[in-house]
Every structure is written in structure tokens, then in C-alpha cells.
């Protein structure tokens, strides 16, 4: 059984060796000219202001989680759509129940102002 893992071990060693060589060569041969302009933080051409570790509002994370939740639920509809004819009426009823549950969650989030950005 360990013989089956030999190609994976070889691949890991080759990849690790390549990464080490690439980092070592770039560290040895790369330019080292530091100045104030290069070492200054760059934020899309705008001079930075304030602390970079400022806190984001919780609403940002709520909207992000809701987006991921509803996006994944919509992606789950694709396999159903591919096999809808084979599933027949049973599959249609099951998807209708799924969509109703998803819609109830969406309306709940909407009524609780989860999508409002302030």
C-alpha cells in the first residue's frame, strides 16, 4: 500500500523544491533599492489616512453571509434543473417546498432590515 503513495511524495518533493529554489533565487538576484516612495503604503493612488485596522460594521458581515447563503441555495437548483424531467412530479414538489422555505428566509431577513446598509 505505501508504494501507491510514492508518486504523491515525489510530486510534493518536486513542488517544495521548486518553491524553495524560486524563493532563494529571487532573494539572491532581486534588486534591493529601498526609498521612501517605494516603502510608503499605496491605496489606489490616494494617500492613506487613519488606521488600517479600523472596524467594519457588523452589517457588512451580515450581508456577506446572507449573500453566500442565498447564492449557494441558488447553485443547488442547477442539479435539480438538469434532472427535472427524470424526477417528475415528485422532484417538482420537492423543489417547490425548497423554494418556499428559501423565500420564507429571504422575507424574514428583509423584514428584519438585514439588507439595509447604513
C-alpha positions as CSV (number, residue, x, y, z in Angstrom):
1,X,0.0,0.0,0.0
2,X,2.8,2.6,0.7
3,X,4.0,2.1,-2.9
4,X,0.8,3.8,-4.1
5,X,1.8,7.0,-2.4
6,X,5.2,7.2,-4.0
7,X,4.1,9.4,-6.9
8,X,2.4,11.8,-4.5
9,X,5.5,12.0,-2.4
10,X,7.6,12.7,-5.4
11,X,5.2,15.5,-6.5
12,X,5.3,17.1,-3.1
13,X,9.1,17.0,-3.0
14,X,9.4,18.4,-6.5
15,X,6.9,21.2,-5.8
16,X,8.6,22.0,-2.5
17,X,12.0,22.0,-4.1
18,X,10.8,24.3,-6.9
19,X,9.2,26.7,-4.4
20,X,12.4,26.8,-2.3
21,X,14.6,27.3,-5.4
22,X,12.4,30.1,-6.8
23,X,12.3,31.9,-3.5
24,X,16.1,31.5,-3.0
25,X,17.0,32.7,-6.5
26,X,14.7,35.7,-6.3
27,X,16.2,36.7,-2.9
28,X,19.7,36.4,-4.2
29,X,19.3,38.0,-7.6
30,X,16.5,40.5,-6.9
31,X,17.1,44.2,-6.7
32,X,17.3,45.8,-3.2
33,X,16.8,49.6,-3.8
34,X,14.7,50.9,-0.9
35,X,13.5,54.5,-0.8
36,X,10.6,56.4,0.9
37,X,8.4,56.3,-2.2
38,X,8.6,52.5,-2.5
39,X,8.2,51.8,1.2
40,X,5.1,54.0,1.6
41,X,1.7,52.3,1.6
42,X,-0.3,52.6,-1.6
43,X,-4.1,52.7,-1.7
44,X,-5.2,53.1,-5.3
45,X,-3.3,56.4,-5.7
46,X,-4.8,58.0,-2.6
47,X,-2.7,59.0,0.3
48,X,-3.6,56.7,3.2
49,X,-5.4,58.2,6.2
50,X,-6.5,56.8,9.5
51,X,-5.7,53.4,11.0
52,X,-5.7,50.5,8.6
53,X,-7.2,48.3,11.4
54,X,-10.5,50.1,11.6
55,X,-13.5,48.0,12.4
56,X,-16.1,47.2,9.9
57,X,-19.8,47.4,10.8
58,X,-21.5,44.1,11.7
59,X,-24.0,44.8,8.9
60,X,-21.2,44.2,6.4
61,X,-20.7,40.7,7.6
62,X,-24.5,40.0,7.8
63,X,-24.9,41.0,4.2
64,X,-21.9,38.9,3.2
65,X,-23.2,35.8,5.0
66,X,-26.7,36.3,3.5
67,X,-25.2,36.6,0.0
68,X,-23.3,33.4,0.4
69,X,-26.3,31.6,1.8
70,X,-28.7,32.6,-0.9
71,X,-26.0,32.1,-3.6
72,X,-25.3,28.6,-2.5
73,X,-29.0,27.8,-2.4
74,X,-29.4,29.0,-6.0
75,X,-26.4,26.9,-7.1
76,X,-28.1,23.9,-5.6
77,X,-31.0,24.4,-8.0
78,X,-28.8,23.6,-11.0
79,X,-28.5,19.9,-10.5
80,X,-32.3,19.8,-10.0
81,X,-32.9,21.6,-13.2
82,X,-30.6,19.2,-15.1
83,X,-32.5,16.1,-13.8
84,X,-36.0,17.7,-13.5
85,X,-37.6,15.5,-16.2
86,X,-36.3,12.3,-14.6
87,X,-37.5,13.3,-11.2
88,X,-41.0,14.1,-12.4
89,X,-43.7,15.5,-10.2
90,X,-42.0,14.3,-7.0
91,X,-38.9,16.4,-7.9
92,X,-41.1,19.4,-8.8
93,X,-42.9,19.3,-5.4
94,X,-39.7,18.9,-3.5
95,X,-38.2,21.9,-5.3
96,X,-41.3,23.9,-4.7
97,X,-41.0,23.2,-0.9
98,X,-37.3,24.1,-1.1
99,X,-38.0,27.4,-2.8
100,X,-40.8,28.2,-0.3
101,X,-38.5,27.6,2.6
102,X,-35.8,29.8,0.9
103,X,-38.4,32.5,0.2
104,X,-39.6,32.5,3.8
105,X,-36.0,33.0,5.0
106,X,-35.5,35.8,2.5
107,X,-38.7,37.6,3.6
108,X,-37.7,37.2,7.2
109,X,-34.3,38.7,6.5
110,X,-35.9,41.5,4.5
111,X,-38.4,42.3,7.2
112,X,-35.7,42.5,9.9
113,X,-33.8,45.1,7.8
114,X,-30.8,42.7,7.2
115,X,-30.3,44.1,3.7
116,X,-30.2,47.8,4.8
117,X,-26.8,49.5,4.6
118,X,-26.4,52.4,6.9
